[in-house]
Amino acid sequence: MNDSEALVSTFEEGEVGIVAHSDFVSKVPFEFESGGVVPGLCLRYETYGHLNKDKSNAILICHALTGDHHCAGVYDMTERKQGWWNFMVGPGKPIDTKKYFVICSNVLGGCNGSTGPRSINPETGKPYNLDFPKLTVRDMVRAQALLIDSLGLDRLHAVIGGSMGGMQTLQWAIDFPERLGRYAALACCARHNAQAIAFNDTGRQAIMRDPAWKKGVYASDAPPAHGLAVARMMAHITYLSDAGMEARFGRKRRAEDSSREHFEVEFEVESYLRYQGQQFVSRFDANSYLYLTKALDRFDLHGSDGRLDEMLKAVQAPGLVVGFGSDWLYPPQANREIVEALLRLGKPASYAELALNAGHDSFLLRAPKLDALIRTFLDR
Amino acid sequence: MNDSEALVSTFEEGEVGIVAHSDFVSKVPFEFESGGVVPGLCLRYETYGHLNKDKSNAILICHALTGDHHCAGVYDMTERKQGWWNFMVGPGKPIDTKKYFVICSNVLGGCNGSTGPRSINPETGKPYNLDFPKLTVRDMVRAQALLIDSLGLDRLHAVIGGSMGGMQTLQWAIDFPERLGRYAALACCARHNAQAIAFNDTGRQAIMRDPAWKKGVYASDAPPAHGLAVARMMAHITYLSDAGMEARFGRKRRAEDSSREHFEVEFEVESYLRYQGQQFVSRFDANSYLYLTKALDRFDLHGSDGRLDEMLKAVQAPGLVVGFGSDWLYPPQANREIVEALLRLGKPASYAELALNAGHDSFLLRAPKLDALIRTFLDR
């Protein structure tokens, strides 16, 4: 038995193991909510577990802003990094792949295999860049529905996601009320407040003011890396909590003192954030970041007339919304108000608030309470 | 009587009126805390009101990161913008220029007339840029003390300031305990936490990753404007409160919808922030921003061994520290812990917390409660 076999064997007991992605390709023109059209689209996705005979055990996972379709397992034995929700998805895990057939796709507008601003426009042979239509969360969900159709699924056991994934989840419950059995939105909100828009626009300005951005028409090997790194650094701070950062980094220092000022890394937290910014550049596209953050800013379940209840009327399935106490980007109240509106409408909905200290990113970190909450909600 | 005279007359009743700055110039080498030396220095300053005969009515105001020496009045009748603390300083105002002789100087390391990274190094005939020594809040205060000496003042009635100005105020109370009668630090902290350092370093990265920065050696007419604007936009969000932004901007929109994505201003808050970023570039120097934010990050009254009480032992004068409920950058607790330590040491100190909703910037906005607090503290 070689090392690889040993690892596969381990995977079989509690891990998803080695996975591969698939591409759903549609040649039918897709019209965006804004009226813009693309001649076709591709959604890259992964599945875990097996569809049962009556096709009643499918769960769709929606990823957050900078996530992708790779939510569990590894691509090969040399890869050390597992999917972004690996602790949640797998045999015996809260989203149990021994019971459920799990699907996760890269969003429309993304940059990890699905059609997005940097995809080639078949009509011009060049990337769409800013010719890509204005994008909304509803567009993402409608594209996902085409993928679900293509898999022969009329109905999903559940839709689940955090942050932007939570917005997609809510949109699924509104736009396809009869196609899902339940839904769970984590660290979510019905709409961005001014502060969230402000942070996003500052990130966009960092990208768009980078001379390498060139109004979106940059070469693939010369992206606006500086702007994107800065946008990520800033956004990353908003995903963490004050207390969480203090516990992890505090004022721990790296560098030696000298009378000369170099502005190199001095505090640990600087090193961490600069690394996060740098890593992000290697895995994410700047135009995609612009489009996706705009979709987040425009998402508004209150609608232009501020009537959240009106928008949620269509929902039928029972829902769970989870807020995290230390999340200051989409704070507990922004999650709670969704459930309050659902309950006013007589819809079956629950709100849970977890006192985890990882801020907005709490849904991405393993916690027994979160595990139990999701497992019970999906299995009940 | 022409229009100018009419205005001067109005000023005499309740306004500081037209002011002019002065320059304090020292040709004596100044050694920084880091060991670095400059061959001399200049501090630009303004004064308001008159020094009394026994020289007992002088108040020093310390400005915040992006403030300057111009804290009250106007430079000429055509100028519409008054000094940054005009509501606080003037005849009959809380810092009453009918009673007090008020001094405000641009900090060492600044860019509004005082010696800073963009000043000409007399030894090379070129700007210091990154040859400017590492800067601390203590350096700023020691330079201010030279100015106070030059004005023939042994002792100040009070030192007062907010944010970085509050740090200077505390440093005055520690380093020159016998030279001040009282001190008031507003929206302050004993040291930055990891989150505050993270925001500052992201701002610095925005500047340093701007190709125009050129390792600090940029032409005066070609500064790293994009990076500086982005740094300011981000920092500005941290100076406001979530609730304050929501009340002022919410999701108010500017632009018309279209299917094409332009990433131009769509929400009011974007317009406001982009304007703030742009304005800042015209009045602030990027290298100075780097040096001053570093001084903020390094300020640490807990010291390397975490003993706040030890550092505050030297304080003699009675102090007032004011926290603002909506300030999440230097939250109330960060202010309160300073007074708690002072009280443990048996020092005369008071803590006040004002429930204003302008966030960290609350000390820069007029509020009757703040007025009364400062007036009473100075006059008692």
Chai-1 contact restraints between the chains, C-beta under 6 A:
chainA,res_idxA,chainB,res_idxB,connection_type,confidence,min_distance_angstrom,max_distance_angstrom,comment,restraint_id
A,S34,B,S259,contact,1.0,0.0,6.0,A-B,restraint_1
A,G35,B,S259,contact,1.0,0.0,6.0,A-B,restraint_2
A,G36,B,S259,contact,1.0,0.0,6.0,A-B,restraint_3
A,L130,B,E261,contact,1.0,0.0,6.0,A-B,restraint_4
A,P133,B,S259,contact,1.0,0.0,6.0,A-B,restraint_5
A,K134,B,S259,contact,1.0,0.0,6.0,A-B,restraint_6
A,K134,B,E261,contact,1.0,0.0,6.0,A-B,restraint_7
A,N193,B,E246,contact,1.0,0.0,6.0,A-B,restraint_8
A,A194,B,M245,contact,1.0,0.0,6.0,A-B,restraint_9
A,A194,B,E246,contact,1.0,0.0,6.0,A-B,restraint_10
A,A194,B,F249,contact,1.0,0.0,6.0,A-B,restraint_11
A,A194,B,G250,contact,1.0,0.0,6.0,A-B,restraint_12
A,A194,B,V269,contact,1.0,0.0,6.0,A-B,restraint_13
A,Q195,B,D242,contact,1.0,0.0,6.0,A-B,restraint_14
A,Q195,B,M245,contact,1.0,0.0,6.0,A-B,restraint_15
A,I197,B,F267,contact,1.0,0.0,6.0,A-B,restraint_16
A,I197,B,V269,contact,1.0,0.0,6.0,A-B,restraint_17
A,A198,B,I237,contact,1.0,0.0,6.0,A-B,restraint_18
A,A198,B,V269,contact,1.0,0.0,6.0,A-B,restraint_19
A,A198,B,L273,contact,1.0,0.0,6.0,A-B,restraint_20
A,D201,B,E270,contact,1.0,0.0,6.0,A-B,restraint_21
A,T202,B,M233,contact,1.0,0.0,6.0,A-B,restraint_22
A,T202,B,M234,contact,1.0,0.0,6.0,A-B,restraint_23
A,Q205,B,V230,contact,1.0,0.0,6.0,A-B,restraint_24
A,A206,B,V230,contact,1.0,0.0,6.0,A-B,restraint_25
A,R209,B,H226,contact,1.0,0.0,6.0,A-B,restraint_26
A,H226,B,R209,contact,1.0,0.0,6.0,A-B,restraint_27
A,V230,B,Q205,contact,1.0,0.0,6.0,A-B,restraint_28
A,V230,B,A206,contact,1.0,0.0,6.0,A-B,restraint_29
A,M233,B,T202,contact,1.0,0.0,6.0,A-B,restraint_30
A,M234,B,T202,contact,1.0,0.0,6.0,A-B,restraint_31
A,M234,B,M234,contact,1.0,0.0,6.0,A-B,restraint_32
A,I237,B,A198,contact,1.0,0.0,6.0,A-B,restraint_33
A,D242,B,Q195,contact,1.0,0.0,6.0,A-B,restraint_34
A,M245,B,A194,contact,1.0,0.0,6.0,A-B,restraint_35
A,M245,B,Q195,contact,1.0,0.0,6.0,A-B,restraint_36
A,E246,B,N193,contact,1.0,0.0,6.0,A-B,restraint_37
A,E246,B,A194,contact,1.0,0.0,6.0,A-B,restraint_38
A,F249,B,A194,contact,1.0,0.0,6.0,A-B,restraint_39
A,G250,B,A194,contact,1.0,0.0,6.0,A-B,restraint_40
A,S259,B,S34,contact,1.0,0.0,6.0,A-B,restraint_41
A,S259,B,G35,contact,1.0,0.0,6.0,A-B,restraint_42
A,S259,B,G36,contact,1.0,0.0,6.0,A-B,restraint_43
A,S259,B,P133,contact,1.0,0.0,6.0,A-B,restraint_44
A,S259,B,K134,contact,1.0,0.0,6.0,A-B,restraint_45
A,E261,B,L130,contact,1.0,0.0,6.0,A-B,restraint_46
A,E261,B,K134,contact,1.0,0.0,6.0,A-B,restraint_47
A,F263,B,L290,contact,1.0,0.0,6.0,A-B,restraint_48
A,F267,B,I197,contact,1.0,0.0,6.0,A-B,restraint_49
A,V269,B,A194,contact,1.0,0.0,6.0,A-B,restraint_50
A,V269,B,I197,contact,1.0,0.0,6.0,A-B,restraint_51
A,V269,B,A198,contact,1.0,0.0,6.0,A-B,restraint_52
A,E270,B,D201,contact,1.0,0.0,6.0,A-B,restraint_53
A,L273,B,A198,contact,1.0,0.0,6.0,A-B,restraint_54
A,L290,B,F263,contact,1.0,0.0,6.0,A-B,restraint_55
